Amino acid sequence: MIIPTGALVAVVDGEKLVMFHNTGHEAIKLAPAPAPKVEHAISGSGGHQSSAANPDNETQAEDGFAAGVAAMLNKQALAGAFEALVVVAAPKTLGELRKHWHKALQAKLVGEIAKDLTGRTPDQIAATIHAA
């Protein structure tokens, strides 16, 4: 995948968000970018047994974090904070993020990769994006 210079790259799983800007012109080169505070969205209600229809507290927390990340990225997209966005997320997290994308964000989304790379180096993340 080729991404534009200046593109924002969000790497996220159910608990962590790391952000980068692509500073490369012909090759992807990721520079760290500050990750704004993510407000966890409240998902579901407690006090019930865990099941597929009634997820456990850990699943609710991960889904709430993903919804919070989506809300923050939506806000940035609406404010014009970035022109292009690439999201690299754990598959389950990516599915939850997609439920919350605003149309303004979708218009700026140039790529999605369903992989958990939050613990990887910027070079490893860049290589994965390039290979996609």
C-alpha positions in Angstrom: 0.0 0.0 0.0 1.2 3.5 -0.8 0.1 6.2 1.6 0.4 10.0 1.1 3.1 12.0 2.8 1.6 13.5 6.0 -1.0 10.7 6.4 -2.0 9.9 9.9 -1.4 6.3 11.0 -3.4 5.0 14.0 -2.3 1.7 15.5 -4.8 0.4 18.0 -5.9 -2.7 19.9 -8.5 -3.0 22.7 -6.3 -1.2 25.2 -3.7 1.0 23.5 -3.5 3.6 20.8 -0.2 4.7 19.1 -0.2 7.3 16.4 2.3 8.3 13.6 2.6 10.6 10.7 4.1 9.4 7.4 7.1 11.7 6.7 8.4 9.6 3.8 8.0 10.7 0.2 8.7 7.6 -1.8 8.9 5.1 1.1 6.8 5.0 4.2 8.7 6.6 7.1 6.7 6.8 10.4 7.3 9.6 12.9 5.6 9.4 16.3 2.6 11.7 16.7 0.9 12.6 20.0 -2.1 10.4 20.7 -4.9 12.4 22.3 -6.6 11.1 25.4 -9.3 8.6 24.6 -12.5 8.7 26.5 -13.8 5.2 27.0 -17.4 4.9 25.8 -19.7 3.0 28.2 -20.8 -0.2 26.6 -23.6 -2.3 28.0 -24.5 -2.8 31.7 -22.8 -4.9 34.3 -24.3 -7.5 36.6 -25.1 -10.2 34.0 -23.4 -13.5 33.2 -21.1 -13.4 30.2 -22.3 -14.8 26.9 -22.1 -13.9 23.2 -25.2 -11.7 23.6 -24.0 -10.3 26.9 -20.2 -9.8 26.7 -17.9 -9.9 29.7 -16.4 -6.8 31.3 -13.1 -7.2 29.4 -14.9 -7.3 26.1 -17.1 -4.3 27.1 -13.9 -2.4 28.1 -12.2 -3.2 24.8 -15.3 -2.2 22.8 -15.6 1.0 24.8 -12.0 1.9 24.1 -12.5 1.2 20.4 -15.6 3.4 20.4 -13.6 6.1 22.2 -10.8 5.9 19.6 -13.4 6.2 16.8 -15.0 9.2 18.5 -11.6 11.0 18.8 -10.7 10.2 15.2 -14.1 11.3 14.0 -13.7 14.6 15.9 -10.2 15.1 14.3 -11.6 14.3 10.8 -14.4 16.8 11.2 -11.9 19.4 12.4 -9.7 18.9 9.4 -6.7 17.7 11.5 -5.6 15.2 8.8 -6.2 14.6 5.1 -5.5 10.9 5.0 -5.8 8.1 7.6 -4.5 4.6 7.8 -5.8 2.4 10.6 -3.9 -0.7 11.7 -5.9 -2.5 14.3 -6.4 -5.9 15.9 -9.2 -7.6 13.9 -11.9 -7.5 16.6 -11.0 -3.9 17.4 -11.1 -2.9 13.7 -14.6 -4.4 13.5 -15.7 -2.3 16.4 -14.1 0.9 15.0 -15.9 0.5 11.7 -19.3 0.6 13.5 -18.5 4.1 14.7 -16.8 5.8 11.7 -18.3 9.1 10.7 -18.7 9.8 6.9 -16.1 12.5 7.1 -13.6 10.0 8.5 -14.5 7.4 5.9 -13.8 9.9 3.2 -10.2 10.4 4.5 -9.6 6.7 5.2 -7.0 5.4 2.7 -6.4 2.0 4.3 -7.2 -0.5 7.0 -5.1 -3.4 8.1 -6.5 -6.0 10.4 -3.4 -6.9 12.5 -2.4 -6.2 16.1 0.9 -4.2 15.8 0.7 -2.0 18.9 3.8 -3.5 20.3 5.9 -3.2 17.1 8.5 -0.7 16.0 7.6 2.1 13.5 9.8 0.3 10.9 7.9 -3.0 11.4 4.6 -1.1 11.1 5.8 0.7 8.0 6.9 -2.6 6.4 3.4 -4.1 7.1 1.7 -1.1 5.6 4.0 -1.3 2.5 3.3 -5.0 2.1 -0.5 -4.5 2.3 
